[in-house]
């Protein structure tokens, strides 16, 4: 992938800090993602579908302000 996607989570979240997380574990998590029709969301939906793993989207939005919020509070990937 030319533009790799990453998962952001608070540093207190259980899987954070692990080198490798089983993909099925991600299927149990709640996601905040881009709006329907965005290339990022399409890629994410396709990635999960190819692995027969549910994608639990709790909310969608433009992520720019949210990423900035993570950076200000020193949250980690």
Residue pairs with C-beta under 8 A, 6 or more apart in sequence:
1 43
5 40
5 43
5 44
5 47
6 77
7 26
7 77
8 67
8 70
8 75
8 77
9 15
9 16
9 75
9 76
9 77
10 16
10 75
11 17
11 74
11 75
11 76
15 21
15 25
15 29
16 76
16 77
17 76
23 51
23 53
24 53
26 48
26 53
27 48
27 53
27 54
27 55
27 56
28 56
29 56
30 56
30 57
30 58
31 44
31 55
31 56
31 57
31 58
32 57
32 58
32 59
32 60
32 61
32 63
32 66
33 40
33 41
33 44
33 57
33 60
33 63
34 40
34 41
34 60
34 61
34 62
34 63
35 41
35 60
35 61
35 62
36 60
41 60
44 55
45 55
48 54
48 55
49 55
